[in-house]
């Protein structure tokens, strides 16, 4: 089964994944009184670029909090591998694990398998970033098939600030029919 690509403006699929801190995250449902949610899917412990990106997400978190954008990150890693990687990242946001291949496909992500001596325990998602607005719809979609092509978080913050601090609602890009 191949991935179905998500469409800008459509409802984000409601998925729940367990978190390394206990409990679970419901994707597409912001918490802490926030109205938007930023969902970052990363490849897993085997990816040093992901560790670096997640650390920069930590740096962006205070500005995202000011914008009332809830932040979550998740991967297909097991709890043990996710916990081990997060000991280095020290995230200021919840981190989910055990994303299934079916869930990856539901999100329209590219899925890869361990290869060439890679330290990955099972199929994993390539990077994805989703922003869900206050209506539960996809405001921003960015997926990649490689770890080195993902949105710059400073640019993302600039764009979110623009979208959220307007007096009139800005239409979702990419919805022309």
Secondary structure by P-SEA (a helix, b strand, c coil): cbbbbbbccccccbbbbbcccccccccccccccccbbbbbbccccccaaaaaaaaaaaaaaaaaaaacbbbbbcccccaaaaaaaaaaacccbbbbccccaaaaaaabbbbbccccccccccccccbbbbbbcccccccbbbbbccccccccaaaaaaaaaaaaacccccccccccc
